Amino acid sequence: MADQINIVNLPPTQYLVLEVLAARTRTGEHLWTFPSNLGPALRALEDASLISTMNGIAPASIRARLTETGRAYALKSNYAPPVIEMLTKALELLHDFADDDACHFDHHGDCQSHGSIRGTCRNALIKDLLDWHATDTAPYAGGEGR
Ligand SMILES: [Zn+2]
């Protein structure tokens, strides 16, 4: 059904719902809540295989997400929001500065390997963040921020 749709010619509410979901997906949100009075627009997009819906958590709400077809229509693969570009640069810098050597805590709880004091080594926190970012569950992992 989706190949019969011209996104530019969608009714305004459907177009804007698709744009909201695209914008939210770019910021790492894969589900977004809409008021239930948008039900007809959401159902039309779901019938076109562009989104999937489920009951919202809040009263009188519907949650929606882009389907793979919807993502292909609504997201440009070469677009990265400025915040994602900044995050990518920050993570690259953290990766360059992170040390692979193990922490060695002295009797005061200070990491002698990385110069961190009081039990929490900044290098270990950075390594945890980089490890988490490498998983599929992290926002923006694997190009999710398109
Ligand atoms: Zn350390």
Boltz pocket constraint, residues with backbone or C-beta under 6 A from the ligand:
constraints:
  - pocket:
      binder: B
      contacts: [[A, 101], [A, 102], [A, 103], [A, 104], [A, 111], [A, 112], [A, 113], [A, 114], [A, 115], [A, 116], [A, 121], [A, 122], [A, 123], [A, 124]]
      max_distance: 6.0
